[in-house]
Amino acid sequence: QVQLVESGGGLVQPGGSLRLSCAASGFTFSSYAMSWYRQAPGKERELVARITSDSSTLYGDSVKGRFTISRDNAKNTVDLQMNSLKPEDTAVYYCKATYFVLNYWGQGTQVTVSS
């Protein structure tokens, strides 16, 4: 069955860095666009970054220049390198796989930016 398992979340101080990883299985990973979303308490889920099957990327305005998404089709993983973290980056981060109308979500990983 389809599985998306996020890892790498945790507590980090403002200005610090974290690298999230999403391990995928159960589908043809290389054919899917992969995205990272986040949801903070009381807020709607928002797109953080997206990488297509041909590795084109797109970023949310609030993370441009600070976050980098990448994928490894040999390992079936998609990573999110997060630098210069701010308290407002605190949220649960979710991995999403998309192929036309098919969408799969991971269970999420908590990122907390606080001193």
SULJO-V35081 format. One record per pair of residues at least 24 apart in sequence whose C-alpha atoms are under 7 Angstrom apart, sorted by the first residue. I is the first residue (numbers start at 1). J is the second residue. D is the distance in whole Angstrom. If there is no record, write none. Layout:
BEGIN
I | J | D
I | J | D
END
This chain:
BEGIN
1 | 26 | 5
2 | 26 | 4
2 | 27 | 6
4 | 95 | 7
4 | 105 | 7
4 | 106 | 5
5 | 106 | 6
5 | 107 | 7
6 | 95 | 7
6 | 106 | 7
6 | 108 | 6
6 | 109 | 6
7 | 109 | 6
9 | 109 | 5
9 | 110 | 5
9 | 111 | 5
10 | 110 | 6
10 | 111 | 5
10 | 112 | 6
11 | 111 | 6
11 | 112 | 5
11 | 113 | 6
12 | 112 | 6
12 | 113 | 5
12 | 114 | 6
13 | 113 | 5
13 | 114 | 5
13 | 115 | 5
14 | 85 | 5
14 | 86 | 5
14 | 87 | 6
14 | 113 | 6
14 | 114 | 6
14 | 115 | 7
15 | 84 | 4
15 | 85 | 5
15 | 86 | 6
16 | 83 | 6
16 | 84 | 5
16 | 85 | 5
17 | 82 | 5
17 | 83 | 4
17 | 84 | 6
17 | 85 | 6
18 | 81 | 6
18 | 82 | 5
18 | 83 | 7
19 | 79 | 7
19 | 80 | 6
19 | 81 | 4
19 | 82 | 6
20 | 79 | 5
20 | 80 | 5
20 | 81 | 6
21 | 77 | 7
21 | 78 | 6
21 | 79 | 4
21 | 80 | 6
22 | 77 | 5
22 | 78 | 5
22 | 79 | 6
22 | 95 | 6
23 | 76 | 6
23 | 77 | 5
23 | 78 | 7
24 | 76 | 5
24 | 77 | 6
29 | 73 | 7
29 | 76 | 6
30 | 73 | 5
32 | 97 | 6
32 | 98 | 5
32 | 99 | 5
33 | 97 | 6
33 | 98 | 5
33 | 99 | 6
34 | 96 | 6
34 | 97 | 5
34 | 98 | 6
35 | 95 | 6
35 | 96 | 5
35 | 97 | 6
36 | 93 | 7
36 | 94 | 6
36 | 95 | 5
36 | 96 | 6
37 | 93 | 6
37 | 94 | 5
37 | 95 | 6
38 | 91 | 6
38 | 92 | 5
38 | 93 | 4
38 | 94 | 6
39 | 91 | 5
39 | 92 | 5
39 | 93 | 7
40 | 90 | 7
40 | 91 | 4
40 | 92 | 6
85 | 113 | 7
86 | 113 | 6
87 | 113 | 5
87 | 114 | 6
89 | 113 | 7
END
